[in-house]
Amino acid sequence: MPQSDALQAASRKLQLILCWHMHQPDYREYQRGEYVLPWTYLHAMKDYTDMAFHLEQHPQARAVVNFVPILLEQLHDYEQQFRSGEIRDALLKMLKHERLDELGDEQRLHILDSCFKSDHAKMLKPYRAYQHLFDLLKVLEGHGRENVTYLSGQYLADLLVWYHLVWMGESLRRSSELVARLMTKGSQFTYAERMELFGLIGAVIADIVPRYRKLAERGQIEISSTPYNHPIMPLLIDFTAARESEPNAPLPQAVQYPGGLSRVHAHLANAMEGHRQNFGAPPHGMWPSEGGVSRATLKLLAEHGCEWTATGQAVLANSLLREMNDHPLPGSSGYLYKPYQVDTGGAPIYCFFRDDGLSDKVGFEYAKWKGDDAAADFVHHLEEILRHAPDEEEPVVTVILDGENAWEYYPYNAYYFLSELYAKLENHPDIRTTTFHECVQSLNDPKSKVTASKLHQMVAGSWVYGTFSTWIGSPDKNRGWDLLCDAKRSYDIVMASGRLTDEEKRLATLQLADCEGSDWFWWFGDYNSALSVASFDNLFRRNLSNLYRLLKLPPPLELQHVISVGSGDPAMGGTMRRSDGM
């Protein structure tokens, strides 16, 4: 290679976009406003805190953080609960309950059923005092479950404290004197100590949005958004979108979701406004719920001001194969590592595509590795991508995954992996961490070596397998859609009837939006665990029943019957999926 070419190749950098998707569905039961499941505040204590910490410790590392608006709404709701003292989450309420001996059997069983839900290998076995509480429970349960009601208030206090301690982020464990003191003490926690822990949780939650906003204001992160309640937009608009990637996919009995297009507009408009309120400006782009895209949804995203969006690698492969009349694709270096401009018939939008292999390594494989080895392997893969990139181009590698669910399977909540990864990336001479917005802006710079191609075809799909099979197509998922369609038709009739006040209309619309979220359909399926399916099945049917009540209609008897039953043991408890179906 001539010296000039070698110098030019050496000056190239790989552009890496790390996008951490922060998402929890709405766990509130709307009629009473109470939280049925605690995952929003638990992940706030553990993951949203730690992810901010790692970025703060590595100011030269850049990333995209995608916040789902309904998650942010719940964080603000928890913040308000702590301010007012009116707690609407059962576990938090019992953590601050002074006389736990007075709890009834139902409350006791709720604590016992809830406070061992975690990955035991990483979050129970390392703590002898917590393991002892588990062993005691198993001994009693061996003599009949009714015996657990004899457990003392002190046992319940210690269990509540330990459950919240193991859900603390690693950064808090290393910085909080209170957490260190309680973990060292191990047992016999007093009411005063429980209240100290309760106060710490409230302070941590209140600080989450300000921390990320500060990171964005100093230019280290881009904060993006998602349609407000996390609906699968292509399916709300048109069920037949599922057949673009799976021509024989079974569909619900309903021909389409009634008024789906206007509902998607509402989710997008509310997301834009919510983002403005939380972070001072609308987002530059969106990770659509589950990377679910179609040509129609890209057009809507562009109309709502998005300059970029992103989805899975398989969606790009399916789209290019159609464009090339099914001729074989080149290796991923030949097509994956760049943005694509999609002509939607209106404003153009740039689409980025997830490197499924690298993203799945972080999500599923590196938890089994030593942190520094995993970080080194990740960086090595990036170096190989750069080495094989076409001459004179700077590859853009997009890694997208949950910013919360994977970490409980890592030692120390991925503290060492993330620390090593950010350190290697911010000091690497040939890798530059960047954001979607900055990458799009660079396309207008004549000196930039980042290039974009045009994508003329767009096969609808998601980041999971490139299809919508995780949300539609099986008998239970389709039944869920039909129940939702029935409720939406009732909603449309009542809203047009003039029988509801403006406030009653507002509440019914909030409940409808909650029912349109993707998570209900994600969890339907016998491949998921029985407990998870039962929890989400119950909450979905409860939400639909509440919608009918808000419409002043009796809920259909069909909503008393279970939709789906789980019996599987999926990886990561089912909270995550491999993009390739393995």
FENNORZI-V661552 format. One record per pair of residues at least 4 apart in sequence whose ideal C-beta (glycine too) atoms are under 6 Angstrom apart, sorted by the first residue. I is the first residue (numbers start at 1). J is the second residue. D is the distance in Angstrom with one decimal. If there is no record, write none. Layout:
# FENNORZI-V661552
i->(I:I)
j->(J:J)
d->(D:D)
This chain:
# FENNORZI-V661552
i->(1:1:12:13:13:13:14:14:14:14:15:15:15:15:16:16:16:17:17:18:18:19:19:19:20:20:21:21:21:21:22:22:23:23:24:24:24:25:25:26:26:27:27:27:27:28:28:29:29:30:30:31:33:34:35:35:36:38:38:38:39:40:41:42:43:43:44:44:44:45:45:45:45:46:46:47:47:47:48:49:49:50:50:50:50:51:52:53:54:54:55:58:58:60:61:61:61:61:62:62:62:63:64:64:64:64:65:65:66:66:67:68:68:69:69:69:70:72:75:78:79:79:81:81:82:87:87:90:91:95:95:95:96:98:100:100:100:101:103:103:105:108:109:110:111:111:112:115:115:116:118:119:119:119:120:120:121:123:124:124:125:129:129:130:133:140:140:141:143:151:157:158:158:161:164:165:168:168:168:170:170:170:172:172:173:178:178:189:189:207:209:213:215:215:216:216:222:222:223:224:224:224:224:225:225:225:225:226:226:226:226:227:227:227:227:227:228:228:228:229:229:229:229:230:230:230:231:231:231:231:232:232:232:232:233:233:233:233:234:234:234:234:234:235:236:236:236:236:237:237:237:237:239:239:241:241:242:242:242:243:243:244:244:245:245:245:245:245:246:249:250:252:252:252:253:254:254:257:258:258:258:259:264:268:270:272:272:275:275:275:276:282:284:284:285:285:285:285:285:286:286:287:288:288:288:289:290:290:291:291:291:291:292:293:293:294:295:298:298:298:299:299:301:301:301:302:302:302:302:307:308:308:308:309:310:311:311:312:312:312:313:313:313:314:315:315:316:318:318:319:319:319:319:320:320:321:322:322:323:323:330:332:333:333:337:337:337:338:338:338:339:339:339:340:340:340:341:341:341:341:342:342:342:350:352:354:354:354:354:355:355:355:356:356:358:358:359:359:359:360:360:360:361:361:362:362:363:363:363:366:366:367:367:369:369:371:371:371:372:374:375:375:375:375:379:382:385:385:386:389:389:393:393:394:394:396:402:405:405:405:407:407:410:414:425:425:434:434:442:442:443:461:461:462:463:464:464:465:468:469:470:471:471:472:476:476:476:477:477:479:480:480:480:484:487:487:490:490:491:491:494:500:500:507:508:508:511:511:511:512:514:515:515:518:520:520:523:523:523:523:524:526:526:527:528:528:528:528:528:528:529:529:530:530:532:533:533:533:537:537:537:541:544:545:545:548:548:555:570:572:578)
j->(5:6:394:394:430:432:382:386:395:431:394:396:432:434:397:431:433:398:434:63:399:64:66:400:65:403:66:287:402:403:67:403:68:71:39:40:71:517:519:70:514:35:36:37:40:33:35:34:36:511:546:546:88:88:88:89:539:42:89:91:43:74:78:167:47:404:48:205:208:167:168:201:204:167:169:51:404:407:208:169:204:169:170:171:413:403:211:171:418:422:215:422:426:426:422:425:426:433:220:433:434:221:222:224:435:436:221:223:224:287:72:226:230:228:271:274:229:278:208:205:205:206:87:88:202:92:93:110:114:160:194:198:198:191:153:156:157:153:107:108:149:149:113:114:115:156:148:159:163:134:123:123:408:409:124:125:125:166:130:131:131:186:187:162:159:147:148:145:147:155:189:187:189:189:197:183:172:173:179:412:413:415:176:179:179:196:200:193:194:211:278:279:220:221:221:223:435:437:279:283:285:286:287:271:275:283:286:230:286:287:289:231:267:268:271:289:267:270:271:513:514:516:517:289:517:518:236:267:289:516:289:292:471:518:264:288:292:297:241:292:294:297:460:472:257:260:263:264:260:261:264:296:251:256:294:460:249:468:472:247:249:459:460:318:459:461:466:467:467:473:473:478:481:482:482:482:485:485:488:489:492:263:300:304:274:282:304:279:282:283:282:305:307:437:306:307:308:309:436:306:309:310:292:293:309:518:462:518:311:312:462:463:462:297:311:460:458:342:344:349:344:346:306:309:349:344:346:347:349:440:350:436:440:351:352:315:463:354:463:579:353:354:356:466:461:466:353:459:466:455:457:458:459:324:329:326:457:459:456:457:334:336:388:389:395:396:397:396:451:452:350:352:452:351:453:455:348:350:452:454:349:351:455:440:398:359:398:400:463:359:397:399:360:579:381:399:399:400:401:364:578:579:365:366:366:401:401:406:576:374:417:409:410:373:374:416:417:420:420:417:417:420:421:424:424:431:395:397:430:393:395:449:451:449:450:439:576:572:575:576:413:414:414:418:431:433:438:439:448:450:452:466:467:468:579:470:577:581:472:473:522:518:521:477:524:563:564:521:524:563:521:524:563:515:544:547:551:553:495:512:551:504:505:550:550:551:546:547:550:547:543:543:544:522:536:540:528:532:533:536:564:566:567:568:532:533:566:568:570:574:566:574:566:567:574:537:564:566:562:563:564:559:559:555:559:553:555:559:574:576:582)
d->(4.9:4.9:5.3:5.8:5.7:4.6:5.5:4.2:5.4:5.0:5.6:4.5:5.7:5.1:5.2:5.7:5.1:4.8:6.0:4.4:5.4:4.2:6.0:4.3:5.3:3.2:4.6:5.9:5.5:5.8:5.0:4.8:4.4:6.0:5.5:4.6:4.9:5.3:3.9:5.0:5.0:5.0:5.5:4.4:6.0:6.0:5.7:5.3:5.3:5.0:5.2:5.0:5.4:4.6:6.0:4.2:5.5:5.3:5.9:5.1:5.9:4.5:5.2:4.7:4.8:4.6:5.0:5.0:5.8:5.5:5.6:5.9:5.6:5.0:4.8:6.0:3.7:5.7:5.1:4.1:5.7:3.9:5.8:5.1:5.7:5.3:4.4:3.8:4.6:5.7:5.6:3.8:5.3:3.8:4.3:5.4:4.4:5.3:5.7:4.2:5.9:5.3:4.7:5.7:5.2:5.8:5.3:5.4:4.6:4.5:5.5:4.6:5.3:4.5:4.9:4.3:5.0:5.6:6.0:5.1:5.7:4.8:5.2:6.0:3.3:5.0:4.4:5.8:5.8:4.9:5.8:5.5:4.8:5.3:3.6:4.6:5.5:3.5:4.2:5.3:5.0:5.7:5.9:6.0:5.6:5.5:5.7:4.9:3.9:5.9:4.0:5.3:5.0:5.5:4.1:5.9:5.9:4.5:5.6:5.9:5.9:3.8:5.4:4.3:5.2:4.7:5.2:5.6:5.2:4.4:5.4:5.3:5.6:4.6:6.0:5.8:4.7:5.6:5.6:5.0:4.4:4.1:4.9:5.7:5.2:5.5:5.8:4.7:6.0:5.7:5.9:5.5:4.9:4.6:5.3:5.0:3.7:5.1:5.4:4.9:5.3:5.9:5.9:4.9:4.8:4.4:5.3:5.9:5.8:5.7:5.5:5.6:3.8:5.6:5.5:5.7:4.6:4.1:4.6:4.5:5.8:5.9:4.7:4.5:4.8:5.2:5.4:5.6:5.8:4.5:5.7:4.6:5.3:4.9:5.0:5.9:5.8:4.3:4.0:5.3:3.9:5.4:5.0:5.9:5.2:3.9:5.6:5.3:4.8:5.5:6.0:5.4:4.9:5.6:4.9:4.1:4.6:4.4:5.2:5.2:5.3:5.0:4.2:5.7:5.7:4.4:5.5:4.4:5.1:4.5:5.4:4.3:4.1:4.9:5.3:5.5:4.0:5.8:4.8:5.4:6.0:5.9:6.0:4.5:6.0:4.7:5.9:5.8:5.6:5.0:5.2:5.9:5.4:4.1:4.9:5.8:3.6:5.8:5.4:5.3:5.7:5.5:5.3:5.7:5.9:5.1:4.7:5.6:3.8:5.0:5.1:3.4:4.6:5.5:4.7:3.6:4.5:5.4:5.0:5.4:3.8:5.5:4.1:5.3:6.0:5.4:5.7:4.1:4.3:5.4:4.6:4.7:5.4:5.5:4.2:4.7:5.8:5.0:3.2:5.7:5.3:5.5:4.4:2.7:4.3:5.2:4.3:4.0:5.3:6.0:4.8:5.4:4.7:5.9:5.9:5.4:4.5:5.7:5.6:4.3:3.2:4.2:4.5:5.9:3.6:5.5:5.6:5.4:5.9:6.0:4.6:5.2:4.7:5.1:5.3:4.0:5.3:5.6:5.3:5.2:5.7:5.4:5.0:5.3:4.7:5.5:5.4:4.5:5.8:6.0:5.6:5.8:5.9:4.0:5.9:5.2:5.0:5.8:4.8:5.4:5.4:5.9:4.6:5.8:5.6:5.8:4.8:4.9:5.5:3.7:6.0:4.3:4.5:5.0:4.0:3.0:4.0:5.2:4.7:5.1:6.0:3.7:4.2:5.4:5.0:5.6:5.6:5.9:5.9:5.6:4.3:6.0:5.7:4.1:5.2:5.9:6.0:6.0:4.1:5.2:4.8:4.4:3.8:5.1:5.9:5.4:4.9:5.7:4.2:5.0:5.5:4.3:5.5:5.7:5.8:4.8:4.9:5.1:5.2:5.0:5.9:6.0:4.0:5.4:4.5:5.4:3.9:5.1:4.9:5.7:5.7:5.6:5.5:5.8:5.2:5.4:6.0:5.9:6.0:5.6:4.4:3.9:4.9:5.4:4.2:5.6:5.6:4.6:5.6:5.9:5.6:5.1:5.8:5.9:5.9:4.1:5.6:5.8:5.5:3.8:3.9:5.8:5.1:4.1:5.3:4.9:4.2:5.4:5.9:4.5:5.2:5.8:4.5:5.8:5.5:5.7:5.4:3.1:5.9:5.2:5.4:4.8:5.6:3.9:5.1:4.6:4.3:5.1:4.1:4.3:5.1)
